Amino acid sequence: MDILSEQIDWAIEKSAAVISRYQQDSGAYPSSPNFDVYKYSWIRDGAFIADGMSRVGRRESADQFFAWCSNLIIDRRESILNGEHLNARYTYSGQDPTNEWGSFQLDGYGLLLWAIKQHQQRYNLNENIYKEATGLIQHYLDIHWQEPCFDWWEEREGVHAATLACIYAGLQAYGHPTAAIVKAAINLKKERLDSSLIICGLFDAVDPPAMDQIIKDIEASLIGPDGGVYRYADDTYYGGGEWPITTGLLGWYYIKTGRQNQARLKLNWMIEQMKDSGWLPEQLKTNMLHPEYYDQWVAKWGHPANPLLWSQSMLLTLAHEMPK
């Protein structure tokens, strides 16, 4: 029996336990509990985390996060209807952060819609529970989707394909007519090669031939010698290591396109990074693209985030998607 078959149940239990341990009483998920600048709850991260927990039977954890989000959105009803921007992250009590950060991101709100719908369908839940909040989010995305915002990595402002794919997935989940318009606006030719683009294929936001070429380019340029996936070629953040998040995304895409053996290798790589603690970091220190930048980031913010709950959730998602 190969090591993956022996350890997959252990990895699921460990990863879910890490997420449960650090989920706040409010329902919020910290991005990373041990990394000072990440001690907030990002809507994007949380949507993936809640979806992962929902997939592996931790319904209560997902319920608590979605309820936290619903209250947060409803509390900002007037701001949304007045056309104001929402934040990408909040304090655990649901307050807006006060420090400087690239705060306008739309990806998380599309992902939140998608994750809520998946959760409700998975457990056959009453869709009226979050009806007011999901209606407000749809309105928010409908009026703002064309506006430049920060990308997944919160580094560049613009209209990004990965962001549009997330918006499309959320609106499509609720049958919103703007979904088709958003999908039509996605143009991969204007994008740099970035592993966040994998989400476009996972959400069927672009045609398969175009997505196949993106995956081939990622395989040629953004996979490390041990199999982990980088974000993009000139990534200098903590030296530009391999990320469990992006590795999990690629593995998930492999399953979607019938490449199960390659998906198993990605899941195996993720499990190998967990060690005994079960923790998955934001990125690995080995095989860095630009190691000369590592010490600069350590001096600025300390060692890389570990655990990163989004990383933990991508293991749950990939393990759940893996054919038994």
N, C-alpha and C positions, 0 to 999 in steps of 0.2 A: 504493500500500500504506500502511495507516495505521501510525502510530508504534508501536502496541502489537505488531503482527505483526513489525515489524523488531526490536524490542528484547526480546521475551519470552524468547528463548533466552539472551540476554546476562544478563537479570535473574536467571534461574534459576541460571546458572553463578556469577554474582557472589554471590548470596545463599547458595548452598551452600558456596562458598569461604569466606565470612565465618564460617559455622558451623563448618566443618572447621578453620579456623585457630585458633579459640578453644576447641574441644573439648579437654578435659584428657586426659592420658595415662590417667587412671583410667576414662575414659568419660563423666565428668560434663560437662554443658553449663553454663557460667556463664550467669546471667541476663543480665548485661552485664559485659564484661571491663574496662570503663573507668569504672565507676561504683561507688564503694567499697561502698556499702550493698547493692549487688546482686551482689557477688562470692561468690555461693553458687549451688548448683544446686537450683532449685525442681522438685519432682516434676511440678507442673502444666505449667510452661513446658517442661520437658524432654520430657514426653509429646507435646506439640504439635511440638516441634523434631524429635524422633526420627521422628514420623509424617511430617513434611514431608520429611525426608531419605530416609526409606524410599520415599516416593512417587516421588522423582526419581532413584532408582537408587543412592543412597548407602547401600547395605545395611550395610556394615561400620560406619559411624557409628552407625546405629540399633542394631545388634547390641551395640556397645560400651556404649551407654547402658543398654540393657535388662539387660545383664549386671551393670553397676554397680548398678542398682536391685535386681536379684535378690539380689545379695550383701548389700546394705544391709537388705533385708527379712528375709532368712534370719538375719542376725546379730541381728535383733530379735525372733526367733521367740517367745522366752519372754515378752517384754513384750507382744506382740500377744495371745498366749494368756491372759495375765493381765488383759487388758482395758485396758491402758494406751494412751495416745494416741501417735501418731507425729508427727513434725515435718512441716511443709510444705516445708522446705528443709534442705540439709545442706552441709557443707564438701565440697570436691572429693574429699577422701579418704573421705567417707562418715560423718563424725562429726557429732554434733548440734551446732548453733550454740550459743554461750554468751551472746550479747547478747540484749536484750529485743526481741521481735517477736511479732506475732499468729501463733502457730505452729500452732494446731490448725485445719487445713483438710482437708476430705474430697474436694474436687473432683479434686485431683491423682491420688489413688489410683484413682478411677473412670476417669479419663482414661488412666492407665497401663495398666490392664487392657484398655481399648478399643484403645489403640495397639499393645500387644503382640499382641493377637489379629489386628488388621489386618495387622501386619507378617508374622506367621506365615502367614496365608492368602495374602498377596501373593506371598511367596517359597516357598510350600509347604514350610515348615519343620516339623521335628519338634516337636510341642506339648509333649513331655515336658521340653524344655530348661528351661523356666521353670515347670514344674508345681508345684514346692514353693512358689515365691514367689507365683504367681498364686492358689494355694489359700489362702495366708495372707492375701493382700489381700482376697479374697472374704470370708473369715471376719471380718476387721477391719471391712469396710464393713457386713457383715450385723449386727454388734452395735452399731455406732456411728451408722448413717445418720440416725437420728432426732434426734441431739444437735445443739444449736446450735453453729455453728462460724463462722469468718471467711469472708466472701464472696471472690469471685475477686480483688477489689481489696484485700483484707486491711484493710478499713476498718470493716466492720459485722459484729457477731455476730448470728446467727440461723439459721433454717432457710430456705435460699435456693433458689429454683427452679433457677437455673443449676447450683448444686452438686448438687441432686437429679438433674438431667438427666445430669450427668457420672457420678454413681454408677449411675444406671439404665443408661447406655450400657455401663459396664464390666461390671456384673453380667449384663446381657442378652447380652453377647458370649460369656459362658461358660454361658449357660442356667441361671443361678442363680434359684431360685424367688422370692427376695425382690425381683427386678427389677420385677415387676409391681406389687408393693406400693409400692415407691418411686415408680413412675410415677403411681400413683393418688393419691399424697400431694402432687403438684405442683399448686399453686394460684396461677395468675398474677394473680388478682385482689388478692392480698395484696402484690404486688410494686410497687416504684416502677418507673418507666420507666428501663431500664438496658440498654445494648446487649449486655451479657453474656447477656441472655435469648435472643438469637439462637440460642445453642447448643441451646436446648430444641427448636427447629424442626429443626435439623440432625440431632439424634439421635432425631427422631420421639417426643419425650417428652411432647408435648402435641398436642391435636387441631388439624388445619390451620386451621379457622376462628378459633380463639383466637390461633394464631400469626400468621395474616394480619393481625389487628387490631394485634398488637404491632408488626409490621413497619411498618404504616401510621403508627403513632404515632412510631416511631423516625424514619421518613422525614420526618415533619412537624416533629419537634422536635430531633433529634440529628444532623443532617447539616449540615456546614459549607458555606459558600458555594462552596468549591472541590471539594466532594464527599467529604471525609474525614468519618469518623464519630466523634462524641464518646462518652464513657462514659455520662454522665448530666448533667442540666441544671445542677445546682449543684456540679459538679466544680471545685474550686479548686486541685487538685494541679498545680503549675507553671502555674497560670493556666487549666487545663482546655482543653488543645488537642485537636486531632483525632488519633486513634490509628490507626496502621496495622493493629494487631491487630483492632480492631473493624470497620475498613473491610474487611479481608479476610474476616471472618466474614459480613458482610452480602453481599459479593460471592459467597461460597460458597453462601449461602442463595438468592441470585438464581439461581444455576446449578441448584440443587436444584429450584427451582420454575419452571424454564423461561424465566427472564428473562435470557437470555444477553447481550443488548446492555447492560443495566445492569451486569451482572457485569464486562464488558469495561471499562466506565468506572471501576469500582473498582480493577481490576488496573492500568489505565493510571495512575490517581492514585498507587498505591503505587510503580510504577516511576518516576514523576516525582520521588518523594521520595528516591530512591536516590542521585542525582547520580553522579559518576564513581567514587566510592569503593565503591559498592555497599552502603553502610551504610543501614540503616533504624533510625530512633530509636524511643524509646518513644512520644513524641508530638511534634507539630509546634508551633513557637512562633507561627506565623501563625494568625489567626482564633480566638484564645483566647476562651473564654466569660467568664473572669474574670481579665483580664490584670493587675489590681492585685495579684494574689497571686504573680506570677511571680518577682519579685525576692526575696521572702521565702524561697522554696524554693531559689533559687540561693545565697542567703546561708547557708542551712542545710546543703545537700548538694552544692552545685556545679551545673553545668549538667545538663539532663536526660540520662538514659541514652542513649548512642549508641555503638555499635549495641546494640539489644536483640535477642537471638537469637530470642525469641518472635515479634517483628515479622518477622524474616527468614523464619521458618518459615511464617508465614501467607501470605507471597507465594508460597512453594513450593507450599503447599496449593491456593491459588486458581489458580495457573498450571496445576497438574496437573489440577484439576477442569474447567478451561476446555475445552469441546469443540474439537477440532482442525478 
